[in-house]
Amino acid sequence: MEDTPANANRRRAAPRFIDRDTVVHASLEVFSAQGFHGASTRQIAKAAGTSLSNLYNYFGSKSEILEFVLEETARTLADSLEEAVGAAGTNPLSRLEAAVRAYVDFIVAQPRASVVGITEFRYLEGENRAEVVTERDRTEAVFRAAIGDAAAAGECEVRNLGSAVRGVVTLCNSMSTWYRPDGELSPTELADLQVDLVFGLVRAAKRPASSD
């Protein structure tokens, strides 16, 4: 059962005495192991190396912690994709490849964030859910722009842009369900595989060479 603070209406503030990364990493550790309903704020406080009362200085409930973590990780992912695409130039397929590789890099660097984002997002409601969706929409927009521009230039063939974008995002998301740090493939090989699958999904006219 979730611990309840003395003031349930206390608004979440950005941690000052608890480092942001500490809260994110501790919460992901607990949520990935216990799930949202199985986790408690007491467990999260212990993993973060702080007291339960101190944690409640910044978060009014377990739901607020989940929202904070998912919003932070979704923002990190969107930022990395936008940065990668910005450095890839104007060719839409190059931008698409850069976005996929950045997504793989994120999953390799933060595998728990990817899994928790998929499995625990359903427990967010109302404003908390909307804030996370806003950040996730940024990631979708990166893929939509690249695929849409590639289709307009005749570099790929999609029957429906929205369906193609959802398919690509789902394919990228799915890696978090099977990726293992001790697997046989290197991060570069994993990125090559994901890029090849994405380019096949959108029926790209030219497939990029692997980075062997």
N, C-alpha and C positions, 0 to 999 in steps of 0.2 A: 504494500500500500504506500502511496506517495506521502511524504512528510508534508505537513501544512505549515506555512509561515504564520507568524502572529498577524501580519498585515497582508492579506491575500490580494489586496489591490495595489500593492507597491509596484511601481513601474520599473521595468528592467533598465539598468544603466550599464554603460560599458565598464568592465572591470578596471579598477585602478590598482588595488592591492593584490588582485588575482590577475596574472597576466592572461591576455586573450588566448594565446596559444596553449597555455596550461589548461584553461577551461575547455577549449575545443578538444584537445587531445584526451583529457580525462573523460569527457562526456562520450566521445567516440569509443573509447575503450569500454566503457560500461554499457552503452547502448548496443554496441556490436555483440557483446557477450550475453547480455540479459534481455535485449529488446526493450522497447519503451515501457511496456507494462511491468516487465520484470525488474527494471532498474529503479533505484530510489535516489533521491537527492542526497541522502546520507552516503551512499556508495560513491556518487560523483564527487562529493566534497572530500572523501577519503582519498580517492584517486588523484584529486587536484592538490592534495597536501594542505588542505585548509579545513576550518571548522564548518559545520552545517550552518551555524548562525551567520558566519561571515559570508557564506555563499548566498544566503537569503538577503544580504545587503544589496545584492545586485540582481537577483532573479526571484520573482515572486512565486514561481512554481516550476515543476519539472517540464511542463509544456513550454514555458518561456526559455528554458535551457535548450530544449530541442530546437525551437525556432531560431535561437541565436546561433547554434552550431550549424544548422542546415543553411541559414542565410549566409554565414561567414564562408562556408565551404563552397556554396553555389556562386558567391561573388568571386572567390579565388579562381574557380574554374572559368567563369566568364571573362575575368580580367586576362587570364593566360591565353584564352582563345583569341580574344580581340587583339592582344599584343602580337601573337604569332601571325595572325592574318594580316595585320598592319605591316609586318616586316616581310611578307611573302610577295609583295608587288601587286600588280593589277590583274594578272591572269587568274580567272576564276577557279580553274582546276588546281593551280598552285595554292590558292587561298584555301580551297577545300582540303587539300592534302595537309597543309599547315595546321588547320583546325583539328583534323583527326589526330595528327601526331601530338599536338598539345593536349588533347583529351587523354591519350594513352599515357603521356608523361604525368598527368594529374593522377590517374588511377594507380600508376606504379608508385608515385610518391605518397599518395594518401588512399590506400586500398580500403581502409575502414570508412572513410568519409563517403566513398562511392557506394558501399554496401548499405550503410545507414541511411544515406539519401534516398535509396530505392525502397528499402523495407519499412522505414519509420515515418516517411513523409505523410502517409495516410492518417497519422494521428494528429496532424495539425489542423486547426479549424480557424475560421474567421480571419481576422487581421494577421495573425501569425502565419497562416497559410499563404495569404496574399503576398506578404513581403518576400517569402521564399520564391513564390511563383514569378515575381518581378525579376529576380536575379536569374532564374532558370530561363525566362523568356529571352534574356540577353544571349545566352548560349544558343538557343534555337535560332535567333535572328542572325547569328554568324553563319550558320549552316544554310539558312534560307537565302541569304544574300549571295553566297558563293554558288549554290546549286541553281538559283534562279538566273544569275548572270551567265553561268555555264550553259544552261539550257537556251537562253536567248541568243548566245553566240554559236549555237550548234555544236557545242563541245560535249554535251551529254543529252540524253533523251529520257524525259520523265513524263508520264501521262498526267500526273497531278502533283504539283509542287508541294502542297501540304503533306500529302501522303509520303512523298519521297523524303521530306525533311524529318517527319516523324520516324520513318524507317531508319534513317541514318542515325538519329539521336538514340533510338532504341538499340541499334547495333553497338554504338559506342558505350552506352550504359551497360549492356549485357556483359562486357568484358570484366566488370567488377565481380560478377558471379562465378567466373571460372579462373580468374587470374590468381596465380600463386607465385610469391617472390622466389621460391626455390624451383620454379618450373624450368623446362629445358630451353625455352626461348629467351633471348636477351630482350631488353626493352626496345632496342632498335628493330629486332626481328618481329616483335609483337606489333610495333607500329607499322612495319611493312605489310604485315598480314591484315591489319585493320584497314589500312589505306586501300589495299587491293580489294577487300570485300566491299568497302564503301563505293569505290569506283565501279565495281560490277553492279552494285545496286542501282546506281544512277545511270548505268549504261554509258559510261564515259567513252569518248572517241579514242582517247589515248590513256594507257595505264602507265603510271610512273615506274621507273626501274627501282628495284630494291636497293637498300643501302649496304649490301654485302661488301 
